[in-house]
Amino acid sequence: MALFKSSKEFLVESLENYESGKINLSLLHAVISIELLLKYRLFKIHPNLIYKDLDRESFNDALTVRFCDLPQRLLNMGINISLSDKALLLKVAKWRNDIAHHLPKHSQKDAKLHLSQVYDFYAKFIKNEKISRINRVLPIKLYKIVKGLFKKWHEIVKEAQTLARKGQILVGCMCPDCIVPDTLTKDDKEIIFCHLCKQHFVCSNCPDCNKTYVCREEEIGEPCYACIEDAGDAYISNQIDILRGK
């Protein structure tokens, strides 16, 4: 599992770099993430398949298979990778080497386009190979980023909303963590569950506006998010008035 754990960590770093506008670093980490993911899939078939030379007597200090050879080895093992995905992986592998040697020849526009395709491949691969789902791999704080990057993201959200409709759905309520509507259900014990981020919540009454809202258990009795936001706006407005001498 160490390979997959490292793969997830590099994927998160890639998305965080993308959010910060560090596109080349984001691409570099995305490709490393894919490389580790593909090696993890080979490792699940047999641990020795991640090595370059399969005919060695010992694999101590042996070199692992190159990224550019991973798609074909997986195909040889019966793992389905389309020709278009194989071409994409080989292309970004070359870009990774260019970036590592400080000689990138691609444009930022092309990098963003291919990053989106790489992220989509990651999401599709872990689902098809029954490794995990992208909403379980990523921390909730990154959901707002992937909404515009992952073409498959809307499918993940729809699946969560479909699951919610099978239970006692809280219509129109947004999950306080992933900020997506119609993914919450409530059970007989009044426990609320989000079918997207897989977190549990409860209902609480806001002491300021007396409205019922969804929150984490440790937030019971605290003002609702709307009141907190209003208080923040009022504070900022008051500070501006002070600066203006009002």
Secondary structure, DSSP 8 states (H G I E B T S, - for coil): -HHHHHHHHHHHHHHHHHHTT-HHHHHHHHHHHHHHHHHHHHHHH-GGGGBS-TT-S--TT--B--GGGHHHHHHHTT----HHHHHHHHHHHHHHHHHHTT---S-HHHHHHHHHHHHHHHHHHHHHTTS--HHHHS-GGGHHHHHHH-TTHHHHHHHHHHHHHTS-B-TT-B-TTT--BS-EEE-TTS-EEETTT--EEEEEE-TTT--EEEE-GGGTTS--HHHHHHHHHHHHHHHHHHHTT-
